[in-house]
Amino acid sequence: MSDDMLSQDEINNLLKRVAEEENGGGTAEEELPELDSIEKDALGEIGNISFGSAATALSTLLNQKVEITTPEISVIDSSELNEEFPVPHVAVNVDYTAGFEGTNLLVINSTDAAVIADLMMGNDGTSPEAVLSEMYLSAMQEAMNQMMGSASTSMSTIFNKKVDISPPGIEVMDVGNEEGTAHIPKDKKLVKIAFHMKIGTLVDSYLMQIVTIPFAKKMVEELMGTPEEELSADEHIVEEPVPPASPMQEKTNTSVSESKEQPAANRVENAAFSPFEEMERGTSDSKNLDMLLDISLEVTVELGRTKKSIKDILHFSQGSIIELDKLAGEPVDILVNQKLVARGEVVVIDENFGVRVTDIASREDRIRHIQ
């Protein structure tokens, strides 16, 4: 019997193991769930619109074509940041001062940051400094300030509220040597939003945005339009007709007149719920429409077209005249994203060419133009 008894040390070890398992289980329960596919799609749409505007601002600053594609969303472990950023990067931290509470951390490769800074300083970006000086960091900081300013303006439109940011801070981040990591969020899990960015022929790399999961979920919640307060208010309205039906629960056998009262209460509930759905749908549609109205489209005025053989094209020289398929005085085509939408006549406005719309293209014209 005594052989089956546990010693005090064994009992202590068992108690310690149970306590560790309980602590571990409690921590896991408190962690927020990772993002689902719908939330990732919503974050991608937010990033696509806001950083599309940021790309336009950067293109104007650098006098270079800047392309930023739809981002890739992933959840990373903070303990694996050394693998995510094995070489030194430039980290730009931006705090929200209005609209949201949180911090954005933008991370870009040091080599790409040097090219952007070199272009900002009026150079061609082909031979930037190998080591980022204070002047280069200041130039990069200003570029990111302009980008995030444009992005926050787009976010104001997306979320239909004022969104402001603080002036960005910048530092060289070397995760392996634990340098410049003070602004990395301390959460165990982080959201990485990776934008594929091209700047002319000089940069073909990634710009990464690091945010916390609660901050990402907050943006998605506001974009999707699922306010819990409105839902709880609706539940309160539905529950108001219920008390008159309570006497029916006290009697098993009820009269015909009493049994007719319950359907009446149900009709009241439906009447209260239906307008709520219509109002919510209209508000959501309005927000979605506002998002689309700020998207920039390319407008082209086409004077005419023609086809030439390769032999004729090779004989082109200065002074050559090319005859087009349009007659003199015939309306020119107005294209939006290479699709015919209208026709007009060429005018001159303050020494610049312009076009006066004279006719909106019919559906048949648009189909014929595509063919």
Rosetta blueprint (number, residue, H / E / L):
1 M L
2 S H
3 D H
4 D H
5 M L
6 L L
7 S L
8 Q H
9 D H
10 E H
11 I H
12 N H
13 N H
14 L H
15 L H
16 K H
17 R H
18 V H
19 A H
20 E H
21 E H
22 E H
23 N H
24 G H
25 G H
26 G H
27 T H
28 A H
29 E H
30 E H
31 E L
32 L L
33 P L
34 E L
35 L L
36 D L
37 S H
38 I H
39 E H
40 K H
41 D H
42 A H
43 L H
44 G H
45 E H
46 I H
47 G H
48 N H
49 I H
50 S H
51 F H
52 G H
53 S H
54 A H
55 A H
56 T H
57 A H
58 L H
59 S H
60 T H
61 L H
62 L H
63 N L
64 Q L
65 K L
66 V E
67 E E
68 I E
69 T L
70 T L
71 P L
72 E E
73 I E
74 S E
75 V E
76 I E
77 D E
78 S H
79 S H
80 E H
81 L H
82 N H
83 E H
84 E H
85 F L
86 P L
87 V L
88 P L
89 H E
90 V E
91 A E
92 V E
93 N E
94 V E
95 D E
96 Y E
97 T E
98 A E
99 G L
100 F L
101 E L
102 G L
103 T E
104 N E
105 L E
106 L E
107 V E
108 I E
109 N E
110 S H
111 T H
112 D H
113 A H
114 A H
115 V H
116 I H
117 A H
118 D H
119 L H
120 M H
121 M L
122 G L
123 N L
124 D L
125 G L
126 T L
127 S L
128 P L
129 E L
130 A L
131 V L
132 L L
133 S L
134 E H
135 M H
136 Y H
137 L H
138 S H
139 A H
140 M H
141 Q H
142 E H
143 A H
144 M H
145 N H
146 Q H
147 M H
148 M H
149 G H
150 S H
151 A H
152 S H
153 T H
154 S H
155 M H
156 S H
157 T H
158 I H
159 F H
160 N L
161 K L
162 K L
163 V L
164 D E
165 I E
166 S L
167 P L
168 P L
169 G E
170 I E
171 E E
172 V E
173 M E
174 D E
175 V L
176 G L
177 N L
178 E L
179 E E
180 G L
181 T L
182 A L
183 H L
184 I L
185 P L
186 K L
187 D L
188 K L
189 K E
190 L E
191 V E
192 K E
193 I E
194 A E
195 F E
196 H E
197 M E
198 K E
199 I E
200 G L
201 T L
202 L L
203 V E
204 D E
205 S E
206 Y E
207 L E
208 M E
209 Q E
210 I E
211 V E
212 T E
213 I H
214 P H
215 F H
216 A H
217 K H
218 K H
219 M H
220 V H
221 E H
222 E H
223 L H
224 M H
225 G L
226 T L
227 P L
228 E H
229 E H
230 E H
231 L H
232 S H
233 A H
234 D H
235 E H
236 H H
237 I H
238 V H
239 E H
240 E L
241 P L
242 V L
243 P H
244 P H
245 A H
246 S L
247 P H
248 M H
249 Q H
250 E H
251 K L
252 T L
253 N L
254 T L
255 S L
256 V H
257 S H
258 E H
259 S H
260 K L
261 E H
262 Q H
263 P H
264 A H
265 A H
266 N H
267 R H
268 V H
269 E H
270 N H
271 A H
272 A H
273 F H
274 S H
275 P H
276 F H
277 E H
278 E H
279 M H
280 E H
281 R H
282 G H
283 T H
284 S H
285 D H
286 S H
287 K H
288 N H
289 L H
290 D H
291 M H
292 L H
293 L H
294 D L
295 I L
296 S L
297 L L
298 E L
299 V E
300 T E
301 V E
302 E E
303 L L
304 G L
305 R L
306 T L
307 K L
308 K L
309 S L
310 I H
311 K H
312 D H
313 I H
314 L H
315 H L
316 F L
317 S L
318 Q L
319 G L
320 S L
321 I L
322 I L
323 E L
324 L L
325 D L
326 K L
327 L L
328 A L
329 G L
330 E L
331 P L
332 V E
333 D E
334 I E
335 L E
336 V E
337 N L
338 Q L
339 K E
340 L E
341 V E
342 A E
343 R E
344 G E
345 E E
346 V E
347 V E
348 V E
349 I E
350 D L
351 E L
352 N E
353 F E
354 G E
355 V E
356 R E
357 V E
358 T E
359 D E
360 I E
361 A L
362 S L
363 R H
364 E H
365 D H
366 R H
367 I H
368 R H
369 H H
370 I H
371 Q L
